[in-house]
Amino acid sequence: RAATTGAAPVDKVIFLEERVRGRRNDDCMLVSSERGNAYFWNIYGVAQCGGSFLMACREGESVLAMCTDPENKRLFCGDTAGCISVYDIRNYGTAENVKNTPPKR
């Protein structure tokens, strides 16, 4: 779950279109914060954050760009430290990942 220690401004938002098709219980909106964190939100019914993880390569860095592959299975991001990361998000924030284990880099 997302930490409640002070909100950081929103930097970027991605709508994960492939997750919406027939799976309204999955988190379908990805928000990046100025602090380099990714927040996965379910926006159907009562909007709620389903999970978060540090997307930048280290604390204190911001994510400059992010996108997914067409199937919304991989997240690509680049941060202010010059790191480019690829995450496997196919099960993150989904009903299949009950424990919401952070995605692998």
N, C-alpha and C positions, 0 to 999 in steps of 0.2 A: 504494500500500500504506500501511497505517497506520504512523505513526511509533512507534518503540519508546522514546521519551523520556518515561518516567514515565506510568503509567496514571492517568487521571482517573476519578472515580466515575461510575457509570452514572446518568443522570437518567431517561431514558424508553426504552421499547422498543416497537416496532411490528412485528407479524408481517405480512409482505406476502403475504396469502393468494393473490392472483391469480397471483403468480409461481410458486407451488408446483404449480399445475395442469399436470402433464406436463413441467415444466422443472426438474428437480432439480439441474441444474448452475448455476442462477442464485442469486445472493445473495437470501435471502428474509427476513432479519431485519434491521431497522434499529435501531441503538442510538445514542442521543445521550449525550454526556458532559457533565460539569459545565463543561468548557472550551469548549463550543459546537460541538464536532465531531460529525459524523455518521459512523458506521461501519456498513458493509454486510457482513453475515455470511452465509455458506453454512453451514447447520447439519446438512447431510446428510453422512454419513460422518465424516471428520475435520473438526471445526468449524474454519473459517478465515475471517479477515477479508479480503474481496475488494477493499476500497477505503475511503477516507475523504476527507472534505473539511470545511472550515469552514462550518458551517451558520448560525452567528450572523453578524450584519452586520459585526462586527469582533472581533478577538482580545480576550479578557478578558471577553466577555459570555457568558451562559448562555442556553440555549433554554428558555423557559417552557412552550411548548406546541407539539405537532407532530401532524399527521395527514396522511393521503393521500386522494385521491379514490377512489371505489369500485374503479377499475381499477388502482390503484397506479401511475399514470403521473405524477402530480404530488404533490409534497411541499409542504405548507404549514407554516410555522413562525413563531413569534413569540419574540423574545428580550428580555433585560433592558434593552436600549437603546431598546426601543419599536419596533423594526423588524419588519415582517411581510414574509416572503420566500416566494416560490413557486419551486420548482425542478422542472425537467423531468427526472424520474428513470426514464423509460420504458426506457432502455437502460443505465443505470448499474448496474454489477455483474452484467451479463448476458453471455452468450456472444457476442452481437452487438457488444459494446463491448470488444474485446480490449485496447485501450490503456487502458481505464477512464478516459477523459477525464471530468473533473468535470462534473456537470450544470450547465446554464445556469440562471441566476437570472432 
